[in-house]
Amino acid sequence: MKRSPWSLCTGAAQGKYAQMLFNELFEDYSNALRPVEDTDMVLNVTLQITLSQIKDMDERNQILTVYLWIRQTWYDAYLKWDKDRYDGLDSIRIPSNLVWRPDIVLYNKADDDFSEPVNTNIVLSSCVVDVSYFPFDSQQCNLTFGSWTYNGNQVDIFTTLDSGDLSDLIEDVEWEIHGMPAVKNVITYGCCSEPYPDVTFTLILKRKSSFYIFNLLLPCLLISFLAPLGFYLPADSGEKVSLGVTVLLSLTVFQLMVAESMPPSDNVPLIGKYYIATMTMITASTALTIIIMNIHYCGSGARPVPQWARVIILDYMSKIFFVYDVGENCTSLQCAKEQDAESAPAHPSPTEHGGYEERKKALPKGDGKDGDPPKKLMDGENEVNGLRIRDPEGCCSCYRALIQNIEYIADCVRRHKANHAKGVEWKKVAKVMDRFFMWIFFIMVFFMSVLVIGKAF
């Protein structure tokens, strides 16, 4: 591309006048003094920032890193000229270190160069993080700008807009920006009578909780529902206590993951409270499981089931939670009673009840009919209750020994059945308590989950 001689001459002339203007402006100029004509005058500085990106939010160290554009505007009384004297030149570009600049700093700056003016676009500021409702929390981080050496009578700071500029914001993957209002504050410290103004931009952040729901909350929710199912396991499986301990260890791992990312604070995060409540519930369920297993394995040496437990647990709670013996259901018990009543004889036979005398009386008395004449007995025979017995004394002793042995066997069988029935009753008590606590803990897990999820809305 070729340039005309006229354009070259114009550019040379502009450069000549720019050099002249620069020499005249900075001949007696000092960038160390406020550019005001009267030292009693206040220099007004207008501040405006544009938020471009949130680089990082370090909750543990409570440091916010943002990418900002900072615009400062002020009137320099010494940098003015008559443009007609300089061929209509109305502006020149010079290095910023040649002119006076307001020493506006970020008061809550988090890096090492605290008192230096903000020269870079990456700004680190301290931010008080409240994790009480983590991961459904909102944070408010202040960016407070003000003069480091000048008071309000020398340099006053303003903002033309009510909020920071968010038009060039890059969306963050973890935080939603709900606004950045700006407010001017004038503070008077106890050491000095002069006012010290500042402009505070409050960055309102809302955490995107989807990541934490799927990686921390949902696994805990699913694991917590395993705790009540431990009561449903058969006691003979031997895995009831192991399940509770395994669930408790898994929740401990998740609790440590949350604690590593949170700042050490008195405010326990919401998800931490949920973990603690769930771990407490699982600890209680494991302890109750141990007690119930001890009840389940009560042997023949245990005491019988108390009457109050028999009435409350075996009679009422077992029907509420549908716990029945083998072959028993809600209707079979009544049917069995009716069948027993129908099959029972009207008069019990003498051989079923009574002792030796009753059994002896029940022996047959011969085939003769009433009125038959008595038969003649042989030598050495006696008649006992119509029976011809050669040696009545020996036969009676044999019968007595036989009946005693039978009664001993019957007593052993009765004791065995009583001990077995006692163990069966204790096992049924344990099973009813298992079902009772299973539903209690299911309800507790459900309400805790609803309470935690409800905090998100």
Summary of the structure (lengths in Angstrom):
residues: 457
radius of gyration: 49.0
end to end distance: 64.1
largest distance: 174.1
contacts: 1189
relative contact order: 0.09
helix: 42%
strand: 18%
